[in-house]
């Protein structure tokens, strides 16, 4: 069955130009927000305009009687919009904040349903709505945590980096994340490492070479015998990583008097982001931690 759709665009930039433009737009469909009772919402005849002007508004849900429900980005982790027909009188406006268009801004013509792909950008998070049949699903990380989509397996991981300022142990880092209900997260690619390093550069104004933030990965050793590329993973979603064998990893020879059996993300003497093995104790170079979790579907 084909669902009637109605799109309305609001563009904050109408000047034609030949460079990348930052544009906020809104697109409207006939639909309903799952688990929300629109009849209990307050009256607001300018529902869409209110959402447009509110920097934290993610979506506006309203009916023909001007009941208006504004959905906040910061208060949302999962949201579902089910497409309906025009006769139902329920309308949902997707807000796509800071959408990037190359060269010229788009025209005011409506896209076809197959071309419609709402994406919401906030900070360094760019989150697309997922379409499943007649349902659009929005998932984001808790608070301002960073979202990463992984492949092999296809999972979504949320991360946040926390500085300690002074060297701490991997054990204390585990306790820090666990108190919030999370785990010390593993990393699997350069994108994740680069984001962690960017957070370190913001949080720590001056850190010495090879100081870094603990991430998941601890060498299992028996009778002081360790494998250089063998690590145990405890976050529940990282299971080995090709990153260990890449040029972005610096692993020490095992069996040292001061073993470096925990992983950190840091930068080396050349300023390159690297996955580094470090002392697990507080006497090492771990000055922060990266907590994380796998997003549930």
GIPEZI-V808551 format. One record per pair of residues at least 12 apart in sequence whose ideal C-beta (glycine too) atoms are under 6 Angstrom apart, sorted by the first residue. I is the first residue (numbers start at 1). J is the second residue. If there is no record, write none. Layout:
I/J
I/J
//
This chain:
3/83
3/134
4/85
4/86
5/29
5/113
7/27
7/28
7/110
8/28
9/25
9/108
10/26
10/52
11/23
11/25
12/24
13/105
16/104
18/103
20/102
21/101
21/105
22/98
23/99
23/101
23/105
24/97
25/96
25/99
26/52
26/93
26/95
27/94
28/91
28/93
29/92
30/84
30/86
30/91
31/81
31/82
31/83
31/84
31/92
32/82
32/84
32/90
33/61
33/81
34/80
38/63
38/67
41/67
41/68
41/69
43/66
44/68
45/66
47/60
47/62
47/68
48/60
48/93
51/70
51/95
56/72
56/73
56/74
57/70
57/95
58/71
58/73
58/76
58/95
59/71
59/94
60/93
61/92
62/91
63/89
63/90
64/89
73/122
77/140
78/139
79/138
80/135
80/137
81/136
82/135
83/134
94/118
96/118
96/119
96/120
97/121
98/121
125/147
127/140
139/295
141/158
145/158
145/160
146/159
146/195
148/192
155/237
155/294
156/295
157/292
157/294
158/293
158/295
159/185
159/290
159/292
160/291
161/196
161/199
161/213
161/290
162/288
162/289
163/203
163/204
163/288
164/287
164/288
167/282
167/284
167/287
168/282
168/286
169/281
169/282
170/214
170/262
170/280
173/214
173/289
176/289
177/291
182/291
182/293
183/235
184/214
184/216
184/289
185/216
185/235
185/290
185/292
186/215
186/216
186/233
186/235
186/238
187/215
188/241
188/243
190/248
193/265
193/273
194/273
196/265
196/290
197/273
209/269
210/266
210/285
211/285
211/287
212/264
212/265
212/266
213/264
213/265
213/288
213/289
213/290
214/264
214/286
214/289
215/263
215/265
215/290
216/233
216/234
216/235
216/238
217/231
217/263
218/232
218/261
218/262
219/231
219/261
220/232
226/254
228/251
228/254
229/244
237/294
243/275
248/274
249/275
250/274
250/276
251/277
252/277
260/277
260/278
260/279
261/280
262/278
262/280
263/275
264/276
264/278
264/286
//
